[in-house]
């Protein structure tokens, strides 16, 4: 995969995550789990709540020994692009109007810090 294709794939992945976040940003951070009568939207909201670690004020996914998070991107018909990263998430920012702060530090690939 050429460098321009890698950049396009990464840009699409980032854009998709931003759009998904904007679309479901109405999930509250104190979302209660319903015991019955779940709709598809209820399940999607619960999934968003869990995937964004809303039950935590601060959350970090860091390297432990040789273990590190991997992000694997693959365009149809091409070899996968693997990036490793650490993630720091603040679900309780002090700035008005800010829902969350998310920092990803890339440890491999062209985005490496």
PyMOL commands that set and color helices and strands:
alter all, ss='L'
color gray80, all
select helices_A, chain A and resi 3-23+40-51
alter helices_A, ss='H'
color red, helices_A
select strands_A, chain A and resi 58-61+69-73+81-90+101-106
alter strands_A, ss='S'
color yellow, strands_A
deselect
rebuild
show_as cartoon
